[in-house]
């Protein structure tokens, strides 16, 4: 009897210890109450709702009460709960260190890394919980953020941009043309750009990017505005060359996006099988319809349609200004084409060759100008659910395979709570009608009361 009693006591102790361990291992819960939800999709908010987060995922969204007695309680006070923002075209390694391509010649990796770390935190505290870097960034900073060493958003990286000799990604000055760029090329030294001519070199550059942790690939399919050596109308790659990158990306279960502006370059890229387009402001209505019909994701930086861009020091240079003027003229009917055919447009700020302070004003103006062109709802969808859809194109290469950009059960808990209703007024997210003449501001906005990423609070002024 004594032995049985002892065994029973031990069994009870083990049972209690096991249940205690299970309770200890249960993921933490946060219950948001008294909120109106913009879910990333709908034109109207879900009124008087509650959201339960468990671990790093949204567990329940309901207009009824949610029973979660052990959850941390956050009363939204009738504010708007919405997904964290997504910027689908950033260059955080090319902001904060140099303001011209010539200035890049003197750049050091420790400077670039330090500025990128500051940029990442800047994005997060402005309400961006995910960014997509479309050139120059490996996976190192992303890995540090994911491990909690430094603060920043989720990051999808393209690695070094891939472009041809004398294309938009060839940032050497003319006197460097005779050098052995395998040994001396600026882009290779900093891993910001690969110069690749022909399908075989493109395949090699693509695979090197994946070796450095790229989530997807970006090719320079045509000329650019900010660079000097490539006419804006120039064609950089043939269908066969772009198709080589598309094939390399498919082997890694991901996709290719292209920098392209004109009808010819965009259609060459689509013929080669690309799934995403950066810029494209000079395309015809027929091409806009094709982009919409084929479900291509379009990272259209709408602020680039504003003539204020001529005030940027790099674009005001005599070698660049005529290209920008031609580009502005070629894009004057684009907004009408987009309103008519409704392609999948994602939020694209595209700050490059600028200070971190200008990056803030650029983000603020992009939100404002987009809303003026297409409305608040379109702006919000481009920066939430559509950006989240684009993230899913990375397939098995996706570092964050769950749903992004939506408030729904099972999605990642990337959440903002903001004053007012952003569907009515984007000022609550920092939208600003001023751009180059905007007053300097500090990081973040008082109107964004809560910033949660992956179930972790980075800001909470409602306690």
N, C-alpha and C positions, 0 to 999 in steps of 0.2 A: 504493500500500500504506500509505504513511504517513497519507494522508488517511483511508483506510478504518479504520486502527487508531485514529485520533483520533475518528472518528465512533462506532466501537464503544465506545471509552472513555466518550465523552460519553453515549451511549445507556445504558451501564451505570450511569453516575452518576445520570442522570435516573431510571432504574428504581429504584435504591436510594433516591434522594430521595423518589420517589413512595411506595414501600413504607414509608419512615420516616414520611412525612406521614400515610399511612393508619393506621399504628400509633398515631401521636400523636392522631389524631382518633377512634380507637376509644373508645367510652364506658367509663368506669371500672367495674370489677367489685368486688363485695364478696361473699365466701362465708361464710355463717353455718353452722357445723358443730355437731354434738353438741347439738341442740335437740329439744324435743318441741313440736309445733305445734298450737295452737288456730287453726283456719283461718277462724274467724268464723261457722261454720255448724254443724259436727259437735258431738255431745255428748261425744265422746272425742277426746283428742289423737292426732295422728300421732306415734308414738314413734320416737326415734332417727333424726331426719331432718336434712336439709341444705337450705339455701335459697341460691340464687345470684341476686344482684341485679346487673343491668347497666344503667348509666345511672340512670334514675328508675323502672325497671320491674322486677318480679320475673320472672326468666328461667326458672328451674328450681326445682321443689320435688320432692325425691326422698328415699327411704329408702336409696338406694344412694349411693356416693361420687360426687362431682361433680368432674370434671377442669377446673380453672380455675387454671392455674399463675400467672397474672398478677394474680389477685384479691387484694384485701385480706382477710386471714383473721381471723374473729372466732369464737372457740370459746365456745359458749353454756354449756358446763359442765353440761349436763343441765337447763338452765332452760327456761321456756316462751317460745316465739316466737309472737307474735300480731299481729293488725292494730292500728294506732293507733286510739284511741277516737274516736267521733263523738258530739258533743252536738247534737241536732237542734232545740234551742230555746234560744237565748241572746239576751241583750240587753247586749252589751258596751259599748254607748254609754250605757246607763242604769245602770251600776254603777260605784261609786267616786267619784261627784261629788255626787249628791243622794240623800237617803233618803226624800223625799216628793215628790208631784207639785207641791206648793207650792214646795218647794225648787228645782224645775226652773226656776221663774220667773227665778232669778238666775243660771242656768247660762250659761257662756261656751263658745264652740266650742273654744278652745284647751284649756280644762280637759277637755272631753269627749274631744277627740282624744288628749290625753296619757293619760287614764285608760283609754281603749279600747286604746291601744298596750300599756299595762301589762297589761291584761286578756288581750290576745291572747298575749303571751309567757307569762303565767301558765297559760293553757290548754295551750299547747304543752308546757311543762315538767311539767305534771301528766299528760302522756301523751295529750292530745287532739290529733290531727293534722288534724282537720276539725271545723268548727262551722257551724251554720246559724243566722244571726241573723234573728230573726223580727220585727224592727221597729226602725227608727230609723237604720239603717246604710246608707250608700251604698257605692260601690266603691273609694273612695280608699285606705283602709287595706289592703284586700285587694291592690290593685295594688302598694303599697309592699312588702308581704310577699312577693308573687310575684317581685318584682324583687330581693329579698334586702336591701332597705334596712333593714328591721326584722324581728324574729323573730315568728313566729306560725303558727297553723294555716292550712290552706285554709279559705276563708270563702265560704259561700253567703249572699247578702244579699236581704232582702225590700224594702229601702228603707224609706220612711216607711210606717207603718201607715195604713190607710184606714178611716175610720169616720164615722158620721153626727153631726150636731149632737146634743150631749148623750149621745153613745155612749161606749164604753169608751176610745176614742182622743181624746176631747175633754177635754183636761186644763186648760182655762181655769177660773179660779174664777168664781163666779156673777156678780160685778160686771163681768166682761168680756163678758157676753152681749150688751150693747148696743153693743159696739165693732164697728168694721169689721174682721172677722177676716182679710179679704184683706190688710190692711195691718199688723195687729197680732197676729195669731194666733201664740201661742208655738210651736206645732208647726211652722208654716211657717218661722218665723225660724230654728229649729234643724234643720229638715228631718227631724223625728222623726215627725210625724203630719200627715196631710191630712184635713181635715173635708170630706166630700163627700156631698151629698144628691142622690139621683136618679141614674139611669143615665148621663146625660151628664157630670155632675161626676165620677162614678166612673171613666168612661173616661178623662177628662182626667188625673185623679190617677194612674191606672194608667200612662199613657204618660209622665207626668213621672217616675215611679219608674224606668221603663226608661231614660229619658234620663240618670238618675243612676247607671245601672249595675246595677239590681236583677236578680237571677237568677230571682226568682219574686215573687208578690204575696201580701200578707196583708191580709184584711179583718176588721173587727170585726163579726161577725154577730149578737152578742148582748151582754148586760150582762157586767160583770166584777166581781171581788171587791175589788180594790185601789182602784178609782175610786169617786167619791161620787155622781155625778149619774145613773147608769144602774142601775136595779134589775136584780138578777141574772137575773130571769125575763124581762126585756124583750127584744123582738125588734128588732134594729137595721136589718136590710135585708130586702127582699122577694126572692123568687126572681128577678124580672126585674132587680133591682139587682145582685145577686151575679152573675147570668149576664152582665151587661155587663162585669164584670171578667174573668170566665172567657173571654169572647170576646176581650178585649184581650190577655190572656195567651196565648191560642192563636195570635194573630197573631205573637207573638214565640216561638212553639214552647215554651212553658213552662206553668206551672200556678198555681192559686190555692189557698191554704190559708186557713182561717178560725179566729178565736177564737170559741168557742161552748161553752156548758156544758149547755144543756138539750135535751130531746128535740126541741122545736119548732125551735130555732135550728139544731141539727145537721141535721135532716131537710130544712129549707129549703135549707141549703147543699148537701147531697147532691143534692137535686132540681135545683139550679142547675148541677151539674157539677163541684164542687170535688173535688180528688184527695187532700186532706190536711186533717187536723183537729188543732187545738191544744186541749188540755184535755178538754172533753167529759165531765167526771166525773159529771154528774147525769143521764146518759142511762139509758133503760130497757134491759132485756135484749133486747127486740125491735130496738132501734136498734143495740146492740152486734152483734147477728147481721147486721144490714144492713151495718154497717161492715166486718165480716169477709167477708161474701159478695161485696161489691163491691171488695174489695182496697184499701180506703182506708188510707192511712198515718196512724197516730194518735200524735201527740206528747203522750203522757200523762205529766205530771209526777206521779209516784207519791207523792213526798214530800208533795204537796199534800193527800193523804188523811189525814195525821197531824195530830191536834189540837194538836201542838206549834206549828203555824203561828200559833196565837193569840198566841204570844209575840213575833211580829214587830211592831215598833213601829207600822208602817202599818196592819196588820190589827187591832191592838188599839184603834184609835180608835173612839169611840162611833158614828160614821157608817158604819163599815166592819164592825165586829165582828158585828152581826146577819146581814150577808150571808154572812160566813164560816161562822157557825154553821149557817145554812140550807144552805149548800153541803156542809158536812161531813155533815149529816144526809141530804142527797139522794144522797150517794155511798157510803153504807155497804155496799151490796151489789155494788158495781162489780167488785171483785176476783173474785168468784165468776162473774160474767158473762164476764169476760175469760178466765178459766181454761177455761170451757166452750166458748167460740166461737173463741178464739185469733185475734184480729185482728192486723194488722201494727203492733205498738207499737214506736216508736223512743224512744231515750233523750232525756229532756227535763228539764233542770235548772231553767231559767227563773229565774235569779237576776236580780232587778230591784230598784231602789230600795234598794240595799244597798252595803256596803263591799266592797272587793276581798277582804279577809280573810274576811268572811262568805261570799263567793262560794266560797272554798275549802271551808269546812265544809259548805256547801250541796251541792256536788258530791259530797263524801265521804258525806254522809248519804243522798243520792239513790241512790247505788250500793247502799248497805247496805239501805235500806228496800225498794227494788225486789226485791233478792234474797230478802228475807224474805217478800215477797208472792208472788213467782213463781219463785224459784229462781235460782241463779247462772248457769246456762246461758242462761235467758231474758234475764237482765240483760245478759250479754255479747253475745248476738246483737242485742239492741236497740241496743247502742252500737257495733256493727261492721257486719255484713252488711246488716241491715235499714235502718240509716241510710244505707249506701252505695246501696241500691236507691232510696231516696227521692231521693238526689242526682241519680240518672239521669232523674228526671221533668222536669228543666230542659231536656232535649232539646238543640237547637242553641244554646240560651242558656247551656249548661253551661260554666263556665270551666275545668272539669277533666273532660273527657269520658271518661277511662279508668275502670276499675273501682276502687271504694273499699271498704274494710271487709272485705276478704278476703285470705287468703294463698293465691294461686294464680297460675299462669303468666299473664303479661300484665297483672296488676293493678299499680297504683301501689305503689311500694316505700315504704309508710307502715307502719312496723314497730316493735313494742316487744319487748324481751326482759325478762322479769320473773322474780323468784325464785319458786319454788314453782309451784303449779298454780291459777290463778284459777277454774277450774271447781270446785275444792274449797274455795277460800278467797279471797274477794275483798279481804281485807286487803292482799294484795300489790299491789292497785291503789288502795289508800288508803281503802277503804270503812270507815265509822266509825259505830257505833251512836249516837254523840252528835251533836247538831245545834247548837242555840242555846247549849248548855253545853259545846261542844267547845273544847278548849284551842287557842289560836292556834298555827299551824304555819307553817313556811317554805314557799317554793315547791318543788314536786316531792317525790318519794319515793325513798328509798334503794333500795327493792325494785324499782323500775323501773330496770334497768341500762343499757338501750339505748333511745334514742328516735331513729328515723330517719324523716324526712319527705321524700318525693320523691327518695329515694336519697341524701339528705344526712344525716350524723350531727349531731344536736344534743346528744346525750349518749351517752357510751360509757365505762362504768367497767370493762369487761371487758378492756381492753388492759393 
